[in-house]
Amino acid sequence: MPFKQHLCIFYERADELWSLCAPLIQDHADAGFKWLYVVDEHDFQDIKSGIESRLHPPRPPGEVVNAGVLSLLDTHFSVDTIIGQLRTQAKTALQEGFSGLFLLTEMTWSLRTSFGVAYLSEYEGRLHELLSSTSLRAACLYNRRVFPETMILDALRTHPGVHAADGLHRNPHFLPPAALLFGDVRAQLQYWLKAISPALADSWYQDGEAPEPSYATPSTARSANLAFKAPIYNLEAPLVASNGGQQRWKIHCLGELRVYRQDGTLVRWNTVHGATLKTKTLFAYLLHRGQKGATAEEIADLLWPEANSTGQSLNRLYHTVHCLRMALNPEMTSSRASPFVLNDDQHYFLALPEGTWIDIPVFEQLCYKAERLLREDNDEESLTCHLAAESLYGGFLLADIPVQYTENVDKDWCWSRRYWLQEMYLKMLTYLAGTYRRRNDIPRALSYCEKVFRIDPCSERAHQEMMRIFHVSGRRDALDRQYRLCLQALERYDGRVPSPATQALYQSLMASL
């Protein structure tokens, strides 16, 4: 498929976006294509005027529709449904007498729901396959100010072409959907080698060569650096399983631990008879230990501290490891063949499918990006990032793992991370309250502060924001009452008085009413 059929555009400003879209629309209109613009971020009329004013000479007007029309904003996100909608749109364009349909989509729709964030690559991969079999052409529009780096990387991997101010470019980082989504490292390497030199690709793997192992051993993974690391959050970099065609997972750690396979099925921790919570805890523990892994003794001490003997706890461990391996690979006949739970001299590791998505680093990247935008006084785009982060935060980190395993301060693999992420979430809620206050949406601003207080009644940041909200509402009595509530909460739970900053803010706001 020619790379021009599936393009991505990265932009920051609306005028930059219109200038990049207009020549593409012009070229497709000249070729007899209808153009359809899917809006999520911008105003309908701004799009029409911004693009059509740049078409010289004028072309037939296109159609602008909201992302919800194509099921992109559905709570129960379904890639199949969306692709079906796009297929219908392409057929309709042909029936109307056009040569095809040129689709331009503002990709901020993917930040509106947690499933949109998690399944962006699957959508782009399925779209790419659709383009190869229909008269549909597409340009996906990414606002680089609001998308986290991990999602920008996915955009690069899923588009064969990039349209920039200096023209169209073939994307050297593109990977075909089959190679990307199935995590087939060998297929990815062969594709890139072929793009450099077909002869080099042909000579790389000789006929009859033995296949690579279906997983990377701890030693080879460390030496080959076959792992990714969350750039900000201190989640230890996990090993990556080459996994012999296994598709990548979606791992949700914020709230209850959930692991989804590529086809959307949920990993069932009770696949074989065993202690389900201990099987789930073992997965969570090894995930957070990353490349360090854990010794049999460390795991046994965490899960069976009451065992009468080391032999008893190790026997229980072996059974739990078997249960975990079968839960992750229920089709296996022998759990020892698992590419995901590895054992190297009584040292256990979790190896994830290539490209596995984990919610924690994405949540954090969105929060940091939103804070940066706030410092630039860009409320609109910071709101987009904060709402996307809010959709990812399903609750306490690993909320359904029993407290006896997660809140052991002596073996702190989860406890401090849990409260650190919760603090980031509470800070985010307060920022959202401030954003809605500045938009004069007082009920929503108050609701975000109340969310904070349900978790932490001593949050001075939220008390300060609540006082600002009452100040802009002209509610002097409510402002004073909020300060008194702050005094009482801090005295009751922390045994202290408000900080000088809170006291000064209260006095300043009261003096100006």
Secondary structure, 3 states (H helix, E strand, C coil): CCHHHEEEEEECCHHHHHHHHHHHHHHHHHCCEEEEEEECCCCHHHHHHHHHCCCCCCCCCCEEEEHHHHCCCCCCCCHHHHHHHHHHHHHHHHHCCCCEEEEEEEHHHHHCCHHHHHCHHHHHHHHHHHHCCCCEEEEEEEECCCCCHHHHHHHHHHCCEEEECCEEEECCCCCCHHHHHCCCHHHHHHHHHHHHCHHHHHHHCCCCCCCCCCCCCHHHHHHHCCCCCCCCCCCCCCEEECHHHCCCCEEECECCCEEECCCCCECCCCCCCCCHHHHHHHHHHHHHHHHHCEEHHHHHHHHCCCCCCHHHHHHHHHHHHHHHHHHHCCCCCCHHHCCCEEECCCEEEEEEECCCEEHHHHHHHHHHHHHHHHHCCCHHHHHHHHHHHHHHCCCCECCCCCHHHHCCHHHCCCHHHHHHHHHHHHHHHHHHHHHHHHCCCHHHHHHHHHHHHHHCCCCHHHHHHHHHHHHHCCCHHHHHHHHHHHHHHHHHHHCCCCCHHHHHHHHHHHHCC
